[in-house]
């Protein structure tokens, strides 16, 4: 998938950065800066651009859907742990 995004390159994650177990999920095709990572051991992910920016109102909805899915999964897991 290719996304058009607005971003701030006053700071950036480069390919040689120590990602501490995270995997790259988004890369800028213009300058190869890393724009998204996901932790492979925890339910954590991030993007380093403005996902709500153009080209449309639902362009990045999948990011928010993933966040809500992770919140529900974590809540269900914690509820099961308390019930034991």
C-alpha positions, 0 to 999 in steps of 0.5 A, a space after each residue: 500500500 502507498 499512502 500520501 502523508 503530511 509529515 515533519 522531517 525536523 526529526 526522523 528515525 533512520 534505517 540505522 536506528 536501534 529499534 529495540 525489537 520493533 519492526 518497520 511498518 511504514 517507510 517514506 519512499 522519497 527519503 527512506 526514513 522510517 515512518 512507522 514501527 510495531 513492537 514485536 513483543 507488545 501491543 504497541 505501534 506508531 506512525 511518524 506522520 500525520 495519519 489524519 492528513 489528506 488525501 481523505 477522511 478515511 485514509 488512515 482509518 485502519 490505524 485507528 481500527 487496529 488501535 481499538 482492536 488492541 484495546 479490546 483484546 487487552 481489556 478482554 485478556 485482563 478481565 480473564 486474568 482477574 476472573 481466575 
